[in-house]
Amino acid sequence: MENKKHFVYILLTENNTLYCGYTDNVERRFKIHCEGKGAKYTRANKPVKVIFQQEFSSKHEALQVEHRIKKLKRDKKLELIKAPQNLNYLLNL
């Protein structure tokens, strides 16, 4: 049995906002968001592209990181996007 992958991703929307989410398949989830079938937020704020994604070994870990990223202010999210190697530092993990 193949191990399932777990990702946290950040989307850039057409009105220059950021959306963070969890998925097991980033490409499929982005397509769902673009079709207006994803989260309520992305139905109102059309996604343009995936600008960050990070893989995790467990769903639990990915969901914890997603929660912490959502609490970050925009400038910190942009720092993370520019330097993903700083994930642990920015989230105080």
N, CA, C and O of each residue as an XYZ file, in Angstrom:
372
protein
N       0.839     -1.196      0.000
C       0.000      0.000      0.000
C       0.879      1.253      0.000
O       1.825      1.363      0.780
N       0.556      2.180     -0.874
C       1.321      3.411     -0.995
C       0.945      4.369      0.140
O      -0.225      4.501      0.498
N       1.963      5.032      0.695
C       1.692      6.017      1.743
C       1.080      7.269      1.132
O       1.550      7.766      0.109
N       0.049      7.762      1.755
C      -0.608      8.975      1.298
C       0.271     10.177      1.627
O       0.918     10.217      2.673
N       0.287     11.150      0.727
C       1.053     12.373      0.955
C       0.128     13.429      1.546
O      -1.078     13.431      1.302
N       0.713     14.311      2.316
C      -0.043     15.366      2.993
C       0.656     16.699      2.739
O       1.857     16.831      2.975
N      -0.092     17.676      2.262
C       0.486     18.964      1.890
C      -0.267     20.117      2.535
O      -1.475     20.054      2.763
N       0.487     21.168      2.819
C      -0.066     22.477      3.132
C       0.318     23.342      1.943
O       1.443     23.269      1.449
N      -0.620     24.157      1.490
C      -0.353     24.994      0.322
C      -0.894     26.397      0.556
O      -1.774     26.614      1.389
N      -0.349     27.339     -0.197
C      -0.852     28.714     -0.176
C      -1.134     29.117     -1.614
O      -0.307     28.931     -2.507
N      -2.326     29.675     -1.816
C      -2.735     30.168     -3.122
C      -2.694     31.686     -3.137
O      -2.962     32.336     -2.126
N      -2.359     32.240     -4.285
C      -2.499     33.668     -4.532
C      -3.810     33.847     -5.284
O      -4.073     33.128     -6.248
N      -4.631     34.793     -4.856
C      -5.912     35.020     -5.528
C      -5.803     36.226     -6.458
O      -4.851     37.004     -6.389
N      -6.808     36.361     -7.332
C      -6.756     37.445     -8.324
C      -6.820     38.837     -7.689
O      -6.427     39.818     -8.320
N      -7.304     38.933     -6.466
C      -7.301     40.236     -5.791
C      -6.142     40.346     -4.795
O      -6.184     41.132     -3.848
N      -5.103     39.531     -5.041
C      -3.825     39.598     -4.308
C      -3.931     39.221     -2.832
O      -3.166     39.713     -2.002
N      -4.881     38.348     -2.510
C      -4.939     37.823     -1.149
C      -4.328     36.426     -1.146
O      -4.087     35.840     -2.201
N      -4.083     35.903      0.047
C      -3.488     34.576      0.206
C      -4.485     33.645      0.873
O      -5.204     34.039      1.790
N      -4.521     32.415      0.407
C      -5.377     31.392      1.011
C      -4.506     30.187      1.331
O      -3.742     29.723      0.484
N      -4.620     29.684      2.546
C      -3.845     28.522      2.983
C      -4.789     27.349      3.198
O      -5.884     27.509      3.738
N      -4.351     26.161      2.769
C      -5.175     24.983      2.951
C      -4.346     23.711      3.073
O      -3.120     23.727      2.960
N      -5.054     22.608      3.306
C      -4.462     21.263      3.416
C      -5.052     20.392      2.313
O      -6.219     20.550      1.952
N      -4.250     19.472      1.775
C      -4.740     18.507      0.800
C      -3.796     17.320      0.714
O      -2.684     17.347      1.241
N      -4.261     16.278      0.038
C      -3.368     15.153     -0.257
C      -2.943     15.179     -1.726
O      -2.183     14.320     -2.172
N      -3.447     16.186     -2.490
C      -3.089     16.331     -3.896
C      -3.260     17.806     -4.278
O      -4.379     18.271     -4.495
N      -2.148     18.532     -4.356
C      -2.199     19.981     -4.570
C      -2.794     20.335     -5.933
O      -3.630     21.234     -6.021
N      -2.378     19.645     -6.991
C      -2.889     19.956     -8.332
C      -4.402     19.770     -8.415
O      -5.111     20.626     -8.944
N      -4.887     18.651     -7.891
C      -6.328     18.381     -7.922
C      -7.090     19.424     -7.100
O      -8.134     19.915     -7.527
N      -6.568     19.753     -5.934
C      -7.247     20.720     -5.055
C      -7.279     22.106     -5.690
O      -8.286     22.808     -5.595
N      -6.174     22.509     -6.343
C      -6.140     23.811     -7.014
C      -7.211     23.860     -8.111
O      -7.908     24.863     -8.258
N      -7.335     22.781     -8.870
C      -8.340     22.713     -9.926
C      -9.748     22.860     -9.340
O     -10.590     23.562     -9.900
N      -9.991     22.197     -8.215
C     -11.300     22.300     -7.549
C     -11.574     23.740     -7.122
O     -12.681     24.248     -7.300
N     -10.550     24.398     -6.555
C     -10.706     25.809     -6.167
C     -11.039     26.662     -7.393
O     -11.925     27.515     -7.337
N     -10.330     26.432     -8.495
C     -10.548     27.222     -9.716
C     -11.943     27.016    -10.300
O     -12.491     27.916    -10.936
N     -12.509     25.846    -10.086
C     -13.858     25.545    -10.572
C     -14.944     26.129     -9.661
O     -16.134     26.002     -9.951
N     -14.535     26.766     -8.562
C     -15.498     27.351     -7.637
C     -16.134     26.337     -6.710
O     -17.155     26.620     -6.083
N     -15.535     25.152     -6.617
C     -16.083     24.089     -5.777
C     -15.252     23.874     -4.510
O     -15.531     22.963     -3.731
N     -14.255     24.694     -4.310
C     -13.394     24.530     -3.142
C     -13.973     25.245     -1.939
O     -15.180     25.209     -1.699
N     -13.134     25.869     -1.217
C     -13.535     26.586     -0.007
C     -14.386     27.801     -0.342
O     -14.292     28.364     -1.433
N     -15.206     28.188      0.604
C     -16.056     29.371      0.439
C     -15.198     30.593      0.081
O     -15.585     31.405     -0.760
N     -14.043     30.713      0.721
C     -13.167     31.860      0.480
C     -12.730     31.927     -0.982
O     -12.725     33.003     -1.579
N     -12.364     30.781     -1.561
C     -11.864     30.803     -2.940
C     -12.995     30.874     -3.966
O     -12.739     31.108     -5.147
N     -14.227     30.677     -3.537
C     -15.351     30.933     -4.448
C     -15.510     32.435     -4.644
O     -15.859     32.893     -5.731
N     -15.252     33.195     -3.586
C     -15.368     34.653     -3.645
C     -14.069     35.327     -4.098
O     -14.098     36.449     -4.603
N     -12.935     34.652     -3.921
C     -11.621     35.187     -4.252
C     -10.919     34.175     -5.153
O     -10.242     33.267     -4.673
N     -11.088     34.341     -6.461
C     -10.619     33.347     -7.431
C      -9.101     33.136     -7.350
O      -8.338     34.099     -7.417
N      -8.666     31.886     -7.206
C      -7.235     31.611     -7.141
C      -6.561     31.771     -8.500
O      -7.145     31.480     -9.544
N      -5.312     32.244     -8.458
C      -4.529     32.449     -9.665
C      -3.460     31.361     -9.793
O      -3.276     30.770    -10.857
N      -2.758     31.112     -8.676
C      -1.712     30.082     -8.717
C      -1.334     29.622     -7.319
O      -1.589     30.296     -6.321
N      -0.717     28.452     -7.288
C      -0.157     27.917     -6.042
C       1.214     28.560     -5.879
O       2.068     28.434     -6.757
N       1.430     29.246     -4.763
C       2.716     29.922     -4.576
C       3.564     29.285     -3.471
O       4.706     29.690     -3.251
N       3.005     28.289     -2.778
C       3.764     27.587     -1.743
C       3.121     26.222     -1.545
O       1.898     26.087     -1.548
N       3.973     25.213     -1.374
C       3.483     23.916     -0.942
C       4.594     23.205     -0.193
O       5.770     23.297     -0.545
N       4.195     22.504      0.837
C       5.144     21.774      1.680
C       4.533     20.423      2.006
O       3.369     20.335      2.398
N       5.320     19.379      1.843
C       4.839     18.031      2.128
C       5.163     17.652      3.570
O       6.203     18.033      4.107
N       4.253     16.893      4.187
C       4.435     16.415      5.555
C       4.204     14.912      5.608
O       3.539     14.342      4.744
N       4.754     14.291      6.621
C       4.674     12.835      6.726
C       3.338     12.359      7.292
O       2.985     11.190      7.137
N       2.599     13.243      7.942
C       1.298     12.832      8.493
C       0.264     13.937      8.304
O       0.599     15.118      8.209
N      -0.976     13.532      8.253
C      -2.073     14.491      8.145
C      -2.111     15.378      9.374
O      -2.331     16.585      9.273
N      -1.896     14.779     10.526
C      -1.916     15.534     11.780
C      -0.893     16.680     11.751
O      -1.215     17.819     12.091
N       0.325     16.367     11.347
C       1.378     17.388     11.285
C       1.002     18.478     10.277
O       1.159     19.665     10.562
N       0.508     18.082      9.109
C       0.138     19.056      8.080
C      -0.980     19.974      8.574
O      -0.930     21.184      8.353
N      -1.975     19.414      9.232
C      -3.083     20.235      9.727
C      -2.630     21.195     10.827
O      -3.133     22.314     10.923
N      -1.686     20.760     11.650
C      -1.143     21.657     12.684
C      -0.423     22.838     12.029
O      -0.600     23.985     12.439
N       0.383     22.551     11.020
C       1.113     23.612     10.325
C       0.147     24.537      9.590
O       0.320     25.756      9.612
N      -0.855     23.975      8.947
C      -1.856     24.799      8.264
C      -2.493     25.776      9.263
O      -2.628     26.965      8.973
N      -2.872     25.279     10.410
C      -3.487     26.118     11.442
C      -2.542     27.254     11.857
O      -2.967     28.399     12.013
N      -1.292     26.931     12.030
C      -0.321     27.958     12.438
C      -0.074     28.978     11.334
O       0.052     30.171     11.612
N      -0.003     28.524     10.086
C       0.199     29.459      8.969
C      -0.994     30.404      8.875
O      -0.815     31.599      8.639
N      -2.200     29.891      9.053
C      -3.388     30.737      8.965
C      -3.378     31.843     10.016
O      -3.992     32.891      9.816
N      -2.692     31.621     11.127
C      -2.607     32.634     12.182
C      -1.554     33.704     11.882
O      -1.564     34.770     12.498
N      -0.645     33.426     10.937
C       0.405     34.389     10.607
C      -0.168     35.607      9.899
O      -1.145     35.506      9.157
N       0.443     36.748     10.134
C       0.093     37.950      9.389
C       0.635     37.803      7.963
O       1.536     37.003      7.713
N       0.087     38.568      7.053
C       0.450     38.471      5.633
C       1.960     38.572      5.400
O       2.520     37.801      4.621
N       2.618     39.519      6.071
C       4.059     39.695      5.839
C       4.845     38.437      6.217
O       5.828     38.105      5.556
N       4.430     37.746      7.254
C       5.104     36.507      7.662
C       4.822     35.381      6.666
O       5.692     34.554      6.393
N       3.604     35.354      6.128
C       3.290     34.357      5.093
C       4.157     34.594      3.864
O       4.657     33.643      3.261
N       4.338     35.859      3.491
C       5.186     36.173      2.341
C       6.633     35.790      2.604
O       7.323     35.324      1.697
N       7.109     35.980      3.843
C       8.460     35.534      4.221
C       8.591     34.029      4.024
O       9.595     33.549      3.500
N       7.585     33.300      4.442
C       7.581     31.841      4.313
C       7.634     31.426      2.847
O       8.363     30.503      2.483
N       6.869     32.103      2.017
C       6.833     31.788      0.590
C       8.205     32.025     -0.038
O       8.654     31.239     -0.872
N       8.864     33.103      0.361
C      10.184     33.431     -0.189
C      11.275     32.511      0.333
O      12.250     32.243     -0.368
N      11.117     32.027      1.557
C      12.150     31.191      2.182
C      11.496     30.045      2.941
O      11.444     30.070      4.171
N      10.992     29.031      2.219
C      10.289     27.925      2.883
C      11.152     27.165      3.895
O      10.624     26.496      4.783
N      12.464     27.266      3.761
C      13.333     26.603      4.727
C      13.201     27.199      6.123
O      13.674     26.611      7.095
N      12.559     28.364      6.230
C      12.365     29.021      7.524
C      11.034     28.642      8.180
O      10.619     29.282      9.145
N      10.368     27.614      7.667
C       9.067     27.212      8.200
C       9.113     27.014      9.701
O       8.294     27.588     10.419
N      10.044     26.221     10.192
C      10.110     25.953     11.633
C      10.339     27.216     12.436
O       9.742     27.393     13.498
N      11.191     28.091     11.947
C      11.469     29.359     12.637
C      10.226     30.239     12.693
O       9.880     30.766     13.750
N       9.557     30.398     11.555
C       8.399     31.298     11.491
C       7.234     30.778     12.341
O       6.459     31.560     12.892
N       7.124     29.460     12.439
C       6.021     28.878     13.195
C       6.416     28.501     14.607
O       5.605     27.950     15.352
N       7.642     28.789     14.983
C       8.161     28.473     16.306
C       8.009     26.992     16.641
O       7.604     26.638     17.748
N       8.336     26.129     15.677
C       8.223     24.676     15.890
C       9.475     24.135     16.540
O       9.567     22.935     16.798
